[in-house]
Amino acid sequence: MLFNRRYTLVEHQCITIGEFDITVDGAYKNIITYPLNVKKDRDVFVSVKSDNGVDVSVVNTKGYNTKFSEGVKDAVIGPIHTTEKGTMALILGVCRGDLAHVE
């Protein structure tokens, strides 16, 4: 490959998943979704570090789950090849009552 550039699509220092919040359905913020705007014929990698196991799912531009990992504490998921330009999704979740700090 002549040009090999990496772009960060979502960058957060630390987020907390599973906090108690009476304003949301179920009273817990246990699922967080991030849109990923991708280009055609690229490879997507997802890096997750957590103090408690989280479920990680990557959904393609057609709405189908392409990769799913359960109980992730430190992992890189990918490469996930994109077949068309559009919006993919990264979904992070924990069971209700669990708490995780994710980087």
Order of alpha helices (4+ residues) and beta strands (2+ residues): beta-beta-beta-beta-beta-beta-beta-beta
